[in-house]
C-alpha cells in the first residue's frame, strides 16, 4: 500500500530545504449544496488544502484554470458546458497542463470512467464515498498516481493506468468504450449484448467501428491496444 502526504512538497531556494504547502484545489459542480459540503470539508483541513475557486459550468472551469493553475480539479461528471468528457479533459490540459483532474460522479459507471481516462483525467470517485477516501484520492493524484473508486471493475483502473499509451482510444465513443472494456474482460458478443441491453448485431457493428478507429483487425489486437503495458506504472492507492 502506497501512502501519500496530504500536502505538496516544494523546494525552497532561499534555504535549500523542502517545505510543505497546501494542495491548491478548484471545485467544479453545478449543485451549490454539494460544493458547499466539499468546501467545508476541505476548509476543516486548511493546513492541507486551499480552494482557489469554484465553478458551476464548463466555461467557468476553463477560465479559472487559466487564471489560477490549481494542482487539482475536482470535477463533477454532469455539468453544463462540459460536452464530451474526453474532449473536455483535453481542454483542461490545454488551459493548465500541470493540473490533475479527479472526476467526482454520482454513478459507479465503468463507461464514464473509461471516457474520463482517455481524456487524461487522473481518477474517478463516487460522490457517496467517505471523506477519507476523497482526501486519499486527492493526495494520490497530486503525487502522480491514479485513483479509481473500488466500486468499479478492474478494466476501469487499467484505463487510467495506461492513459495516453494509445491516443486513438480517445476517438472511441462512450458506448464503444463500454463494449471494448467488456471485450477486455473476455465477454462474447452475445454476453455483451445482454449486459448492455442491445442486440448481438449492434455489438458487432460497434466493434467494427472500434477496430477501424484503433487500426486493428481482431479482438485480440483491440484488447492489446487498450491495455498495452507501460514500462513504469503510476502509483495507486491500495483499496
Protein Blocks (a to p, Z undefined) as FASTA:
>chain_A
ZZddfbdcdddfknopacddddddddddfbfklmmmmmmmmmmmmmlpccfbdcfbfklm
mmmmmmnopabdcddfbdghklpmklmmmmmmmmmmmbccddddfbdcfklmmmmmmnop
abdcdfkbcfklmmmmmmmmmnopacddfkbcfklmmmmmmgoklmklmmpcfklmmmmm
mmmnopafklmmmmnopafklmmmmmmmmmmmnopabfklmmmmmmoccfbdcddddZZ
